[in-house]
Every structure is written in structure tokens, then in C-alpha cells.
Amino acid sequence: MRSYSADLTPPWKKQAPAPEVPADPGLVVEEPGTGFCGAVIRCEAGTVTLEDRFGKHRVFPLEPRGFLLEGRVVTLVRP
């Protein structure tokens, strides 16, 4: 008898894990949910703070596949 995986997602729909990128100060990323684009100014436990070109700060959670770097989906991690 053949056993099946609990994950029934077809293989062509599964996404490869996003590359992990250290959230170094000065790194410019975009948060796709809001479109906010800015440079990393602070990275704390579970959050990253971005500053846009006008000096506005926004805090976002560090989530897998949470940011765009040069148009590519990445996961930011603490440096």
C-alpha cells in the first residue's frame, strides 16, 4: 500500500524557499504588502525598521518571503 504525504500541493505549485539575506543597515528593500520602500536602519528581535527617502520610519515583522530586494523575493534575517 502506498502512503501519501500530508501536503497535497502539486509539485509545480510549490515555491522554493526564498534566499535569506542579512538585514544589514543601509540595505534597501521593499515590503510588497504596503509598497513601502526604504533602507534598513534597525533590526531587532522579530522586527526590522525601514526608513524611506523622506525620513519616514516603518516597523515590519521579519517573516519568511516578506520583502523584495531588487525585484526578488527574499527573507530578511538578523545580521
For each residue, the residues with C-beta under 8 A, 3 or more apart:
1:
2:
3:
4: 8
5: 8
6:
7:
8: 4 5
9: 13 14
10: 13 14
11: 14
12:
13: 9 10
14: 9 10 11
15: 65
16:
17: 64 75
18: 64 65 73 74 75
19: 72 74 75
20: 74 75 76 77
21: 27 69 74 75 76 77
22: 27 76 77 78 79
23: 27 40 43 48 62 76 77 78 79
24: 27 40 79
25: 39 40 41 42 43
26: 39 40
27: 21 22 23 24 39 40 69
28: 37 38 39 40 69
29: 37 38 40 50 67 68 69 74 76
30: 35 36 37 67 68 69
31: 34 35 36 37 50 58 60 66 67 68
32: 35 67 68 73
33:
34: 31 58
35: 30 31 32
36: 30 31 50 52 58 60
37: 28 29 30 31 50 52
38: 28 29 50 51 52 53 56 58
39: 25 26 27 28 50 51
40: 23 24 25 26 27 28 29 43 48 49 50 76
41: 25 49 50 51 57
42: 25 48 49
43: 23 25 40 47 48 49 62 76 78 79
44: 47 48 49
45: 78
46: 61 62
47: 43 44 59 60 61 62
48: 23 40 42 43 44 59 60 62 76
49: 40 41 42 43 44 57 58 59 60
50: 29 31 36 37 38 39 40 41 57 58 59 60
51: 38 39 41 55 56 57
52: 36 37 38 55 56 58
53: 38
54:
55: 51 52
56: 38 51 52
57: 41 49 50 51
58: 31 34 36 38 49 50 52
59: 47 48 49 50
60: 31 36 47 48 49 50 66 67
61: 46 47 66
62: 23 43 46 47 48 66 75 76 77 78
63: 66 75
64: 17 18 75
65: 15 18 73 74 75
66: 31 60 61 62 63 75 76
67: 29 30 31 32 60 73 74 75 76
68: 29 30 31 32 71 72 73 74
69: 21 27 28 29 30 72 74
70:
71: 68
72: 19 68 69
73: 18 32 65 67 68
74: 18 19 20 21 29 65 67 68 69
75: 17 18 19 20 21 62 63 64 65 66 67
76: 20 21 22 23 29 40 43 48 62 66 67
77: 20 21 22 23 62
78: 22 23 43 45 62
79: 22 23 24 43
